[in-house]
């Protein structure tokens, strides 16, 4: 029978046996200033299916679930994080200050299994792949989180959070492993259950739980959907001391604790891939509601999710091994801006397939944009006496550049419609390259360049 934990349980923290250093983010790319300001983007809230403002005040707080660093960053990761980079850029352009937190699950079963398979220390694997991730994100010009937090460095935070759950009678043990009882949360299912846009019932949730590391069939659990918050020490695996005994944290409680610590009881947006809707985001929110009860409006106001990327006919995943690594593309000499444009060619909520053809189209688009910038810049430097009489005056060119800026802003404000934003710059570039548009004044060319950089993250 499961054993309830006493509500007065208090945790102590001592005897760390395996630690990783506190994490640093990567170097931040400069974001050019643009004239005027954009609009706060509305994004689809997974819970309701409705477009919802991503910020409702001068500060937006964003939590994005990060990597488990047991392999290199693949294109599926890059697509997800590029989508949230667009969101941050659009918010900054709207005059909103953004506080951005991202975790790294640097101790978990997949990491330990890969390290064991390769005969490598799990810490070395985690450190190496986290550093590779940083380099990939910097190359793609993603703005870094204000706080990049590893699970290991967050262990004291998770400890305190688990103590709150224990005090509320929400935890119990099965063979020394500690579980969260979903019955402790009357609002469980608010993100993905019946009545939401996802509409999963208990049977569907159990299937998804099993597919994503859960154990719905484990004997002794009060409910198949109850999830681990503390895994008791296993032979040969890292463990840390706690009032529950030596062990390590569960996945869902990690994000609930980190988000609450750095963003507060409530924040604006919880973001990630579509495969995180259930169980990860549902469970994290449920943990938070119980831990912070009776506070109202706990955890995220909006839940946003990207579509999944496939390759060679199947969802791109480490378990299937059908991966395209960002670092490999960079090593092969692919321009990181072409990779970024290949990602932006798809709406963040769509499901799509990575192909060589798509990358070639993105490379051609990048070349066309840069050609247009070069032509327009060269025309701007042409002496007035040699400029054809048909050239458009400076004011008209600047007006055209402002129209492009307005179109890009409008596209991003409308559920981060990146393909529409790209099309606005395409029209300008095509007209310039074909000779059917004005190419004169330097200020207009510079505004196009800054628009692509500031809002789309594409350096021309």
VENQUIQUI-V459958 format. One record per backbone hydrogen bond with DSSP energy under -1.0 kcal/mol. CO is the residue of the C=O (numbers start at 1). NH is the residue of the N-H. E is the energy in kcal/mol with one decimal. If there is no record, write none. Layout:
co={CO | CO}
nh={NH | NH}
e={E | E}
This chain:
co={3 | 6 | 41 | 42 | 43 | 45 | 47 | 50 | 52 | 58 | 60 | 61 | 61 | 62 | 63 | 64 | 67 | 68 | 73 | 74 | 75 | 76 | 77 | 78 | 79 | 80 | 81 | 82 | 83 | 84 | 85 | 86 | 87 | 88 | 89 | 90 | 91 | 92 | 93 | 97 | 99 | 100 | 100 | 101 | 102 | 104 | 104 | 108 | 109 | 110 | 111 | 112 | 113 | 114 | 115 | 121 | 122 | 123 | 124 | 125 | 126 | 127 | 128 | 129 | 130 | 131 | 132 | 133 | 134 | 135 | 136 | 137 | 138 | 147 | 149 | 150 | 152 | 154 | 155 | 156 | 157 | 158 | 159 | 160 | 161 | 162 | 163 | 164 | 165 | 166 | 170 | 171 | 172 | 173 | 174 | 177 | 178 | 178 | 179 | 181 | 182 | 185 | 187 | 189 | 192 | 193 | 201 | 202 | 203 | 204 | 205 | 206 | 207 | 208 | 209 | 215 | 218 | 223 | 227 | 229 | 230 | 231 | 234 | 240 | 242 | 246 | 247 | 248 | 251 | 252 | 253 | 254 | 255 | 256 | 257 | 258 | 259 | 260 | 265 | 267 | 268 | 269 | 270 | 271 | 272 | 273 | 274 | 276 | 277 | 279 | 280 | 281 | 282 | 283 | 284 | 285 | 286 | 287 | 288 | 292 | 299 | 302 | 303 | 304 | 306 | 308 | 309 | 310 | 311 | 314 | 317 | 321 | 324 | 325 | 326 | 327 | 328 | 329 | 330 | 335 | 335 | 336 | 337 | 338 | 339 | 340 | 341 | 343 | 347 | 348 | 352 | 355 | 356 | 357 | 358 | 359 | 360 | 361 | 362 | 363 | 364 | 365 | 366 | 367 | 368 | 369 | 370 | 371 | 372 | 373 | 374 | 375 | 376 | 377 | 379 | 383 | 384 | 388 | 393 | 394 | 395 | 396 | 397 | 398 | 399 | 400 | 401 | 402 | 403 | 404 | 405 | 406 | 407 | 408 | 409 | 410 | 411 | 412 | 413 | 413 | 416 | 417 | 418 | 419 | 420 | 421 | 422 | 423 | 424 | 425 | 426 | 427 | 428 | 429 | 430 | 431 | 432 | 441 | 442 | 443 | 444 | 445 | 446 | 447 | 448 | 449 | 450 | 451 | 452 | 453}
nh={173 | 9 | 54 | 415 | 52 | 49 | 197 | 45 | 43 | 97 | 99 | 268 | 269 | 101 | 271 | 103 | 105 | 70 | 326 | 78 | 79 | 80 | 81 | 82 | 83 | 84 | 85 | 86 | 87 | 88 | 89 | 90 | 91 | 92 | 93 | 94 | 96 | 95 | 38 | 60 | 62 | 146 | 147 | 64 | 149 | 106 | 151 | 112 | 113 | 114 | 115 | 116 | 117 | 118 | 120 | 125 | 126 | 127 | 128 | 129 | 130 | 131 | 132 | 133 | 134 | 135 | 136 | 137 | 138 | 139 | 140 | 142 | 141 | 102 | 104 | 154 | 155 | 158 | 159 | 160 | 161 | 162 | 163 | 164 | 165 | 166 | 167 | 168 | 170 | 169 | 181 | 5 | 179 | 3 | 177 | 174 | 229 | 230 | 172 | 184 | 185 | 188 | 190 | 193 | 200 | 196 | 205 | 206 | 207 | 208 | 209 | 210 | 211 | 212 | 214 | 218 | 221 | 226 | 180 | 250 | 178 | 248 | 237 | 247 | 245 | 233 | 240 | 231 | 255 | 256 | 257 | 258 | 259 | 260 | 261 | 262 | 263 | 264 | 299 | 301 | 302 | 63 | 304 | 65 | 306 | 276 | 277 | 281 | 282 | 283 | 284 | 285 | 286 | 287 | 288 | 289 | 290 | 291 | 292 | 295 | 267 | 270 | 46 | 272 | 274 | 352 | 316 | 354 | 314 | 311 | 321 | 323 | 75 | 329 | 330 | 331 | 332 | 334 | 333 | 338 | 339 | 340 | 341 | 342 | 343 | 344 | 345 | 346 | 350 | 307 | 310 | 359 | 360 | 361 | 362 | 363 | 364 | 365 | 366 | 367 | 368 | 369 | 370 | 371 | 372 | 373 | 374 | 375 | 376 | 377 | 378 | 379 | 380 | 381 | 382 | 386 | 387 | 391 | 397 | 398 | 399 | 400 | 401 | 402 | 403 | 404 | 405 | 406 | 407 | 408 | 409 | 410 | 411 | 412 | 413 | 414 | 417 | 416 | 42 | 415 | 418 | 421 | 422 | 423 | 424 | 425 | 426 | 427 | 428 | 429 | 430 | 431 | 432 | 433 | 434 | 436 | 435 | 445 | 446 | 447 | 448 | 449 | 450 | 451 | 452 | 453 | 454 | 455 | 458 | 457}
e={-2.6 | -1.9 | -2.6 | -1.8 | -2.8 | -3.5 | -1.3 | -3.0 | -2.6 | -2.9 | -2.9 | -1.0 | -2.1 | -2.7 | -2.8 | -1.1 | -2.3 | -2.4 | -2.3 | -2.3 | -2.6 | -1.8 | -2.7 | -2.3 | -1.6 | -1.5 | -1.6 | -2.0 | -1.6 | -2.2 | -2.5 | -2.6 | -2.3 | -2.7 | -2.2 | -1.2 | -2.4 | -1.7 | -1.5 | -3.2 | -2.9 | -1.8 | -1.6 | -2.5 | -2.6 | -1.9 | -2.2 | -2.3 | -3.0 | -2.2 | -2.3 | -2.4 | -2.4 | -2.2 | -2.9 | -2.0 | -2.4 | -2.5 | -2.4 | -2.4 | -2.0 | -2.0 | -2.1 | -2.2 | -2.2 | -2.3 | -2.5 | -2.6 | -2.5 | -2.4 | -1.9 | -2.4 | -1.2 | -2.6 | -2.2 | -1.3 | -1.5 | -2.6 | -2.5 | -2.1 | -2.1 | -2.9 | -1.8 | -1.5 | -1.9 | -2.6 | -2.3 | -1.2 | -2.3 | -1.8 | -3.1 | -1.5 | -3.6 | -1.7 | -2.0 | -2.7 | -2.8 | -1.6 | -1.9 | -2.2 | -1.9 | -1.8 | -1.8 | -2.5 | -2.9 | -2.0 | -2.5 | -2.1 | -1.8 | -2.3 | -2.7 | -2.2 | -1.9 | -1.2 | -3.2 | -2.0 | -1.2 | -1.8 | -3.0 | -1.4 | -2.9 | -1.8 | -2.2 | -2.2 | -1.8 | -2.4 | -3.0 | -3.2 | -1.2 | -1.8 | -2.4 | -2.3 | -2.6 | -1.7 | -2.0 | -2.2 | -2.5 | -1.1 | -3.3 | -1.4 | -2.2 | -2.8 | -2.5 | -1.8 | -1.9 | -2.1 | -1.3 | -3.2 | -1.3 | -3.1 | -2.6 | -2.1 | -2.0 | -2.9 | -2.2 | -2.4 | -1.9 | -2.8 | -2.5 | -2.4 | -1.8 | -2.4 | -3.4 | -1.5 | -2.2 | -1.2 | -3.0 | -2.7 | -1.1 | -3.0 | -1.4 | -1.3 | -2.2 | -1.9 | -2.4 | -2.3 | -1.8 | -2.3 | -1.7 | -1.1 | -1.7 | -2.3 | -2.2 | -2.1 | -1.7 | -2.4 | -1.0 | -1.4 | -1.9 | -2.6 | -2.9 | -1.7 | -2.4 | -2.4 | -1.9 | -2.4 | -2.3 | -2.3 | -2.4 | -2.2 | -2.4 | -2.6 | -2.4 | -2.6 | -2.3 | -2.3 | -2.5 | -2.8 | -2.7 | -2.5 | -2.6 | -2.5 | -1.9 | -1.3 | -1.2 | -1.4 | -1.0 | -1.9 | -1.7 | -2.5 | -1.9 | -2.0 | -2.3 | -2.4 | -1.9 | -1.9 | -2.4 | -2.7 | -2.1 | -2.5 | -2.6 | -2.4 | -2.1 | -2.2 | -2.2 | -1.0 | -2.2 | -1.9 | -2.7 | -1.2 | -2.2 | -1.6 | -2.8 | -2.0 | -1.3 | -1.3 | -2.6 | -2.2 | -1.3 | -2.9 | -3.2 | -1.9 | -2.1 | -2.9 | -2.2 | -1.9 | -1.0 | -1.4 | -2.6 | -1.6 | -1.8 | -2.3 | -2.6 | -2.2 | -2.3 | -1.9 | -3.1 | -2.1 | -2.3 | -1.2}
